[in-house]
Amino acid sequence: METRDKPLIVDNLHKRYGDRDVVDGISFSIAKGECFGLLGPNGAGKTTTLRCCLGLTAPDAGGITLVGEPVPARAREARQRIGVVPQFDNLDPDFSSAENLLVFGRYFGLDDATTRSRIPGLLAFAGLTGKTAANMRTLSGGMKRRLTLARALINDPEVLVLDEPTTGLDPQARHLIWDRLQGLLADGKTILLTTHFMEEAERLCHRLVIMDEGRIIAEGTPQALIAQHMPVSPSSLRPANLEDVFLKLTGHELRD
Amino acid sequence: MNGTTHFAPPNMSLRAIAVWRRNYMVWKKLAIPSILGNLADPMIYMFGLGYGLGGLLPAALPAFGGGSYIAFLAAGTVCASTMNAASFEALYSAFARMHVQKSWEAIMNAPISLDDVVLGELLWAAAKATLSGVAILIVVAVLGLTHSPLALWAIPAIFLTGLAFSAPGLIVTALAPSYDFFMYYFTLFITPMTLLSGVFFPLDQLPAGIQALAQVLPLTHAVALIRPLLFGEVPPAALLHIAVLVTVTVVCYWVALGLTRRRLLS
């Protein structure tokens, strides 16, 4: 397979916990500069898929190639060129905003001078100018998520991996994150994200897959998925959207 | 990953230094209170028992190496304090970073493996323990309880002691469901060891069976290495004691890493 124009190739990935197939033979690839969405109800296997792609969990079977490197064999070399925004906040509470970025730069082997030169631009990008010395306890949820995004960009990554980047944020904070992610796409970054927000996927994703019970049950552009699965709108008051497709394919039962 | 791969040999690199530096940067913010806090408890024991109990004893006893009880106890206090500092750091502080703050997960999103995270934590806890042991060593020297330049060799021995107690601490951390779990480690392992390793009194005061048991405790070997140095003597069987402490460090680091891989990378 051509790996240069495909920063991520996942081939027949399997991951089992006990006797449960959490990821049950999924395959997809992402093109350079693309925003690719991984959608699905809770427990569909999205986060496990991301963990496998980053080399944080070894798959039971299947191949992963991330920025040309085989994962998990060379996951560390791959992660050198990746930025990650995890689902749950893990900013360092003992550090200020700038210190969080400085220390993270060291994890990538960057010298402090290089990191320091990047910090003001990254904080400005995240709308956190003036919060350089701020303690983590004084930051709102939206600010922390933006700082985590800035942290993920410290190594100027080729691919950004975001696990539910706007869960728990208010609409203002969510729109700001979307705006920043669109800016990164315009700069040529490749993005892989998981989300529960169909509006988020519709706005950002060039292509997406819908996962359920460890399998991919639909794949395509948001428009194509709507056209394919919702030829008739469920309501005469509005056109069909991705949420209609999602609920049609994954059902209405609660998944938690 | 299955059981075999979790316990595959460690794959260490210099990236561990970045983890060490992260902890150092946090510690620097609270360095003075941290040093004083670590010094207070062992000093109270050393002066309390050393002068209180030592005052009842003759000024020089062969059982105490021919010197005063407080000089005997001072060397034991250096070892016990190093052990305690290493244990607290590898248990409570490392657990906070691993489980509460999720700092290790954040680090592993960067190009740093868990092997290097655990190695960085091991070296950090040992360094912090060294600081604690050396602080007491300085007090002991200032009080004139040690005179020999050989006492300077106690510094690398203190670091090795720090490693030998940080590594088992990281095993307990890898297994801990919560902070409460650490109480078992202290009451069942650390406290009995403090009393059975020649910190407060010479080992030959104990029944023969317990003396034999004491020979497998790492603290016994730390005391056997460090006390003669403070008395200005080359420790008998120094290589044996060093070998025991190195072995404890390597084996426990490996086990701790395997358990932590199982916990975080499954």
HADDOCK unambig.tbl for C-alpha pairs under 7 A between the chains (distance, minus, plus):
assign (segid A and resid 56 and name CA) (segid B and resid 265 and name CA) 5.58 0.50 0.50
assign (segid A and resid 57 and name CA) (segid B and resid 265 and name CA) 5.11 0.50 0.50
assign (segid A and resid 57 and name CA) (segid B and resid 266 and name CA) 5.57 0.50 0.50
assign (segid A and resid 58 and name CA) (segid B and resid 1 and name CA) 5.31 0.50 0.50
assign (segid A and resid 76 and name CA) (segid B and resid 111 and name CA) 4.60 0.50 0.50
assign (segid A and resid 76 and name CA) (segid B and resid 112 and name CA) 6.45 0.50 0.50
assign (segid A and resid 76 and name CA) (segid B and resid 113 and name CA) 6.91 0.50 0.50
assign (segid A and resid 77 and name CA) (segid B and resid 111 and name CA) 6.60 0.50 0.50
assign (segid A and resid 79 and name CA) (segid B and resid 110 and name CA) 5.95 0.50 0.50
assign (segid A and resid 79 and name CA) (segid B and resid 111 and name CA) 5.05 0.50 0.50
assign (segid A and resid 80 and name CA) (segid B and resid 110 and name CA) 6.58 0.50 0.50
assign (segid A and resid 80 and name CA) (segid B and resid 111 and name CA) 5.14 0.50 0.50
assign (segid A and resid 84 and name CA) (segid B and resid 109 and name CA) 6.21 0.50 0.50
assign (segid A and resid 90 and name CA) (segid B and resid 101 and name CA) 6.11 0.50 0.50
assign (segid A and resid 90 and name CA) (segid B and resid 102 and name CA) 5.44 0.50 0.50
assign (segid A and resid 90 and name CA) (segid B and resid 103 and name CA) 6.00 0.50 0.50
assign (segid A and resid 90 and name CA) (segid B and resid 106 and name CA) 5.96 0.50 0.50
assign (segid A and resid 92 and name CA) (segid B and resid 103 and name CA) 6.55 0.50 0.50
assign (segid A and resid 94 and name CA) (segid B and resid 26 and name CA) 6.31 0.50 0.50
assign (segid A and resid 103 and name CA) (segid B and resid 22 and name CA) 6.44 0.50 0.50
assign (segid A and resid 106 and name CA) (segid B and resid 18 and name CA) 5.92 0.50 0.50
assign (segid A and resid 107 and name CA) (segid B and resid 18 and name CA) 5.79 0.50 0.50
assign (segid A and resid 107 and name CA) (segid B and resid 107 and name CA) 6.91 0.50 0.50
assign (segid A and resid 107 and name CA) (segid B and resid 110 and name CA) 6.04 0.50 0.50
assign (segid A and resid 107 and name CA) (segid B and resid 111 and name CA) 6.79 0.50 0.50
assign (segid A and resid 107 and name CA) (segid B and resid 112 and name CA) 6.71 0.50 0.50
assign (segid A and resid 108 and name CA) (segid B and resid 110 and name CA) 6.15 0.50 0.50
assign (segid A and resid 108 and name CA) (segid B and resid 111 and name CA) 6.07 0.50 0.50
